[in-house]
Amino acid sequence: MKTMENRTARCNQDDLALQDTIYAIVGKWKMRIFKSMCLGNIRFTEIEKSLTGITKRTLSKELKELEINQLVTRKAYPDQPSKAEYKLTSYAKTLVPMLNEMVRWGTEHRQMIIKRQKTA
């Protein structure tokens, strides 16, 4: 009985951890923003131009959420027009191995789907 309770408790902890991860990084734009920043785009306009189809409002919202989750820092300059730079935190960089693995898996998955469609 104790073993079953331990497994249930562990499962609940894992579920919470997965929920927190998903909340912090999932969405149509978050990981694309993250990738853009990894490629050196740090200004709002640079990030915006690198992401076809994103609106200024959505980009602003997503950057704020990344900032709340301590994955991005924002530095504002008093210039006119206003200028802000965004940087990935060292904490955010701990996600890079997981994201690289997700890209690898996604590439293999897409190839599997395409191959299956060709043979169907």
DRENSE-178549 format. One record per residue (C-alpha): residue number from 1; residue in three letters; chain; z, x, y. Coordinates in steps of 0.02 Angstrom, whole numbers, plus 50000, padded with zeros to 5 digits. Example, Ala and Ser with C-alpha at 12.3 -4.5 7.8 and 13.67 -1.06 7.14 Angstrom:
<site nr="1" rest="ala" kette="A" zz="50390" xx="50615" yy="49775"/>
<site nr="2" rest="ser" kette="A" zz="50357" xx="50684" yy="49947"/>
END
This chain:
<site nr="1" rest="met" kette="A" zz="50000" xx="50000" yy="50000"/>
<site nr="2" rest="lys" kette="A" zz="50044" xx="50142" yy="50119"/>
<site nr="3" rest="thr" kette="A" zz="49873" xx="50222" yy="50090"/>
<site nr="4" rest="met" kette="A" zz="49784" xx="50061" yy="50138"/>
<site nr="5" rest="glu" kette="A" zz="49888" xx="50049" yy="50298"/>
<site nr="6" rest="asn" kette="A" zz="49847" xx="50230" yy="50339"/>
<site nr="7" rest="arg" kette="A" zz="49661" xx="50198" yy="50314"/>
<site nr="8" rest="thr" kette="A" zz="49668" xx="50042" yy="50421"/>
<site nr="9" rest="ala" kette="A" zz="49760" xx="50134" yy="50560"/>
<site nr="10" rest="arg" kette="A" zz="49635" xx="50278" yy="50550"/>
<site nr="11" rest="cys" kette="A" zz="49489" xx="50156" yy="50555"/>
<site nr="12" rest="asn" kette="A" zz="49562" xx="50071" yy="50709"/>
<site nr="13" rest="gln" kette="A" zz="49585" xx="50239" yy="50797"/>
<site nr="14" rest="asp" kette="A" zz="49406" xx="50288" yy="50754"/>
<site nr="15" rest="asp" kette="A" zz="49343" xx="50120" yy="50818"/>
<site nr="16" rest="leu" kette="A" zz="49431" xx="50148" yy="50984"/>
<site nr="17" rest="ala" kette="A" zz="49361" xx="50324" yy="50997"/>
<site nr="18" rest="leu" kette="A" zz="49185" xx="50260" yy="50963"/>
<site nr="19" rest="gln" kette="A" zz="49205" xx="50121" yy="51091"/>
<site nr="20" rest="asp" kette="A" zz="49262" xx="50246" yy="51223"/>
<site nr="21" rest="thr" kette="A" zz="49115" xx="50361" yy="51184"/>
<site nr="22" rest="ile" kette="A" zz="48990" xx="50219" yy="51189"/>
<site nr="23" rest="tyr" kette="A" zz="49061" xx="50154" yy="51353"/>
<site nr="24" rest="ala" kette="A" zz="49048" xx="50325" yy="51434"/>
<site nr="25" rest="ile" kette="A" zz="48872" xx="50374" yy="51380"/>
<site nr="26" rest="val" kette="A" zz="48771" xx="50225" yy="51321"/>
<site nr="27" rest="gly" kette="A" zz="48651" xx="50127" yy="51426"/>
<site nr="28" rest="lys" kette="A" zz="48468" xx="50130" yy="51469"/>
<site nr="29" rest="trp" kette="A" zz="48489" xx="50267" yy="51598"/>
<site nr="30" rest="lys" kette="A" zz="48648" xx="50370" yy="51573"/>
<site nr="31" rest="met" kette="A" zz="48582" xx="50495" yy="51448"/>
<site nr="32" rest="arg" kette="A" zz="48417" xx="50509" yy="51539"/>
<site nr="33" rest="ile" kette="A" zz="48513" xx="50549" yy="51699"/>
<site nr="34" rest="phe" kette="A" zz="48617" xx="50674" yy="51600"/>
<site nr="35" rest="lys" kette="A" zz="48458" xx="50756" yy="51532"/>
<site nr="36" rest="ser" kette="A" zz="48381" xx="50763" yy="51707"/>
<site nr="37" rest="met" kette="A" zz="48537" xx="50850" yy="51771"/>
<site nr="38" rest="cys" kette="A" zz="48535" xx="50972" yy="51624"/>
<site nr="39" rest="leu" kette="A" zz="48358" xx="51017" yy="51678"/>
<site nr="40" rest="gly" kette="A" zz="48421" xx="51065" yy="51851"/>
<site nr="41" rest="asn" kette="A" zz="48399" xx="50907" yy="51953"/>
<site nr="42" rest="ile" kette="A" zz="48555" xx="50891" yy="52059"/>
<site nr="43" rest="arg" kette="A" zz="48506" xx="50792" yy="52214"/>
<site nr="44" rest="phe" kette="A" zz="48495" xx="50603" yy="52208"/>
<site nr="45" rest="thr" kette="A" zz="48309" xx="50604" yy="52253"/>
<site nr="46" rest="glu" kette="A" zz="48270" xx="50737" yy="52122"/>
<site nr="47" rest="ile" kette="A" zz="48356" xx="50637" yy="51986"/>
<site nr="48" rest="glu" kette="A" zz="48271" xx="50477" yy="52046"/>
<site nr="49" rest="lys" kette="A" zz="48097" xx="50556" yy="52044"/>
<site nr="50" rest="ser" kette="A" zz="48124" xx="50624" yy="51868"/>
<site nr="51" rest="leu" kette="A" zz="48163" xx="50451" yy="51799"/>
<site nr="52" rest="thr" kette="A" zz="48013" xx="50336" yy="51807"/>
<site nr="53" rest="gly" kette="A" zz="48064" xx="50156" yy="51836"/>
<site nr="54" rest="ile" kette="A" zz="48244" xx="50178" yy="51893"/>
<site nr="55" rest="thr" kette="A" zz="48295" xx="50094" yy="52056"/>
<site nr="56" rest="lys" kette="A" zz="48404" xx="50177" yy="52187"/>
<site nr="57" rest="arg" kette="A" zz="48537" xx="50044" yy="52158"/>
<site nr="58" rest="thr" kette="A" zz="48540" xx="50073" yy="51970"/>
<site nr="59" rest="leu" kette="A" zz="48544" xx="50262" yy="51989"/>
<site nr="60" rest="ser" kette="A" zz="48687" xx="50249" yy="52112"/>
<site nr="61" rest="lys" kette="A" zz="48784" xx="50134" yy="51996"/>
<site nr="62" rest="glu" kette="A" zz="48755" xx="50245" yy="51844"/>
<site nr="63" rest="leu" kette="A" zz="48805" xx="50404" yy="51938"/>
<site nr="64" rest="lys" kette="A" zz="48965" xx="50318" yy="51995"/>
<site nr="65" rest="glu" kette="A" zz="49006" xx="50270" yy="51816"/>
<site nr="66" rest="leu" kette="A" zz="48973" xx="50448" yy="51757"/>
<site nr="67" rest="glu" kette="A" zz="49086" xx="50509" yy="51896"/>
<site nr="68" rest="ile" kette="A" zz="49225" xx="50387" yy="51847"/>
<site nr="69" rest="asn" kette="A" zz="49214" xx="50455" yy="51669"/>
<site nr="70" rest="gln" kette="A" zz="49228" xx="50632" yy="51738"/>
<site nr="71" rest="leu" kette="A" zz="49056" xx="50681" yy="51673"/>
<site nr="72" rest="val" kette="A" zz="48982" xx="50710" yy="51847"/>
<site nr="73" rest="thr" kette="A" zz="49050" xx="50772" yy="52011"/>
<site nr="74" rest="arg" kette="A" zz="48977" xx="50724" yy="52179"/>
<site nr="75" rest="lys" kette="A" zz="48977" xx="50833" yy="52333"/>
<site nr="76" rest="ala" kette="A" zz="48927" xx="50751" yy="52496"/>
<site nr="77" rest="tyr" kette="A" zz="48861" xx="50848" yy="52645"/>
<site nr="78" rest="pro" kette="A" zz="48877" xx="50787" yy="52825"/>
<site nr="79" rest="asp" kette="A" zz="48691" xx="50814" yy="52858"/>
<site nr="80" rest="gln" kette="A" zz="48578" xx="50682" yy="52932"/>
<site nr="81" rest="pro" kette="A" zz="48503" xx="50604" yy="52832"/>
<site nr="82" rest="ser" kette="A" zz="48650" xx="50611" yy="52715"/>
<site nr="83" rest="lys" kette="A" zz="48636" xx="50726" yy="52567"/>
<site nr="84" rest="ala" kette="A" zz="48735" xx="50729" yy="52405"/>
<site nr="85" rest="glu" kette="A" zz="48727" xx="50843" yy="52254"/>
<site nr="86" rest="tyr" kette="A" zz="48783" xx="50797" yy="52080"/>
<site nr="87" rest="lys" kette="A" zz="48838" xx="50918" yy="51946"/>
<site nr="88" rest="leu" kette="A" zz="48886" xx="50898" yy="51766"/>
<site nr="89" rest="thr" kette="A" zz="49067" xx="50941" yy="51736"/>
<site nr="90" rest="ser" kette="A" zz="49118" xx="51069" yy="51606"/>
<site nr="91" rest="tyr" kette="A" zz="49188" xx="50919" yy="51512"/>
<site nr="92" rest="ala" kette="A" zz="49016" xx="50838" yy="51512"/>
<site nr="93" rest="lys" kette="A" zz="48940" xx="50995" yy="51441"/>
<site nr="94" rest="thr" kette="A" zz="49043" xx="50969" yy="51283"/>
<site nr="95" rest="leu" kette="A" zz="48923" xx="50825" yy="51247"/>
<site nr="96" rest="val" kette="A" zz="48770" xx="50939" yy="51237"/>
<site nr="97" rest="pro" kette="A" zz="48783" xx="50980" yy="51050"/>
<site nr="98" rest="met" kette="A" zz="48803" xx="50796" yy="51007"/>
<site nr="99" rest="leu" kette="A" zz="48656" xx="50749" yy="51119"/>
<site nr="100" rest="asn" kette="A" zz="48547" xx="50884" yy="51043"/>
<site nr="101" rest="glu" kette="A" zz="48589" xx="50814" yy="50871"/>
<site nr="102" rest="met" kette="A" zz="48546" xx="50639" yy="50931"/>
<site nr="103" rest="val" kette="A" zz="48377" xx="50702" yy="50993"/>
<site nr="104" rest="arg" kette="A" zz="48346" xx="50787" yy="50825"/>
<site nr="105" rest="trp" kette="A" zz="48394" xx="50630" yy="50729"/>
<site nr="106" rest="gly" kette="A" zz="48291" xx="50518" yy="50844"/>
<site nr="107" rest="thr" kette="A" zz="48138" xx="50629" yy="50822"/>
<site nr="108" rest="glu" kette="A" zz="48153" xx="50623" yy="50632"/>
<site nr="109" rest="his" kette="A" zz="48185" xx="50436" yy="50636"/>
<site nr="110" rest="arg" kette="A" zz="48031" xx="50403" yy="50743"/>
<site nr="111" rest="gln" kette="A" zz="47924" xx="50509" yy="50627"/>
<site nr="112" rest="met" kette="A" zz="47990" xx="50413" yy="50476"/>
<site nr="113" rest="ile" kette="A" zz="47949" xx="50246" yy="50558"/>
<site nr="114" rest="ile" kette="A" zz="47773" xx="50302" yy="50607"/>
<site nr="115" rest="lys" kette="A" zz="47743" xx="50370" yy="50432"/>
<site nr="116" rest="arg" kette="A" zz="47802" xx="50206" yy="50354"/>
<site nr="117" rest="gln" kette="A" zz="47690" xx="50104" yy="50470"/>
<site nr="118" rest="lys" kette="A" zz="47539" xx="50209" yy="50420"/>
<site nr="119" rest="thr" kette="A" zz="47570" xx="50180" yy="50235"/>
<site nr="120" rest="ala" kette="A" zz="47604" xx="49994" yy="50254"/>
END
